[in-house]
Amino acid sequence: METMKPPMEVLYAAQLAALRANDTGAKPPNWQLSPRAVRDFILGTDKPLAYEGESIEITKKFYGDDALIERAIVTLAGNRGLMLVGEPGTAKTMLSELLSAAISGTSTNTIQGTAGTTEDMIKYSWNYAMLLDKGPSLQALVPSPLYNGMNKGIITRFEEITRCPFEVQDVLISILSDKVMNIPELADGILFAKPGFNIIATANLRDKGVNEMSSALKRRFNFETIAPINHVKMEAQIIESQAKMILQQSGVEVEIDRDVVELLATTFMELRTGETKEGYKIESPQSVMSTAEAVSVYVQSAMTTYYYEGKPITLERLVQNLQGAVVKENQKDAGILKTYFTKVVKERAKEEGLWEAYYNEKKWIK
């Protein structure tokens, strides 16, 4: 069955199968792969693996701090939860999906944190027709992802935990401490977590302060901060690989223009850091200039030219979509983007043809 966004265990099924077949490392209880194989799945291997007569390449899926990946894996093998924090668009969700797929074989056992998330959504709820008919029973209980994680011994992902109300977050304190969920409505209502259970939570640094986590809950997690990419070549590589995958899944058969990708990566890097590659200081917009946003700009631009013009990506479409990515938080950000073109892009246009063509599309910045 085709899906718009296949889960990691489906998207990388061949790689996971090859790793399982070749895995000789020690595995924590109920893990599908050893910690070493989980690391290889996320960071890739130098040589392909043999599996069922084929040579399976294990690709690199996360670009950043390799040591962070090792610490995250070891955290999940222990008794503390893993908290991934960082700016929006730094691949926290993707990393949590990769870890869950490699360790538990599923990345879909997920709680999505929102302002409307309740304790019932986190722990369990009831089929009220059965509850009224026969009273409290396991048959009438509707398990949550957290319940399923404890019951099956698999990872539970908790996305955007700091968007949840303070008191809802604290439901996790006793579960992370004792690995037990009490169900007072049932006579023998105690659910003990099976080996392999743990929680991966994510939180955006920009949400911090909206619903600050309690100190008690923070102590139950090991925190890992995922920093934005700070190298243009690396960011360009991510944009290229992610855009290629998304476009293929959308049925858009176009070649990725690496020169345009590097130009886009340079623009995002400089606007994000407030400094050009020549060392000049510039003003940064309030919007999040993340790698994920850069991927979106490229994909939107490529799809627009594919569907409406029947040709590869154009800088005209790129600048049109770039404005939409930059001008979100404050209308003044349009002025910052225009100043970037007037000063930085214009100067480079004197020497480089692509930057000259890029500058000529400044008219689309309103």
Secondary structure, 3 states (H helix, E strand, C coil): CCCCCCCHHHHCHHHHHHHHHHCCCCCCCCCCCCHHHHHHHHHCCCCCEEECCEEECCCCCCCCCHHHHHHHHHHHHCCCEEEEEECCCCCHHHHHHHHHHHHHCCCCCEEECCCCCCHHHHCEEECHHHHHHHCCCCCCEEECHHHHHHHHCCEEEEECHHHCCHHHHCCHHHHHHHCEEECCCCCCCEEECCCCCEEEEEEEHHHCCCCCCCHHHHCCEEEEEECCCCCHHHHHHHHHHHHHHHHHHCCCCCCCCHHHHHHHHHHHHHHHHCECCCCCECCCCCCCCCHHHHHHHHHHHHHHHHHHCCCCCCHHHHHHHHHHHHCCCCCHHHHHHHHHHHHHHHHHHCCCHHHHHHHCCHHHCC
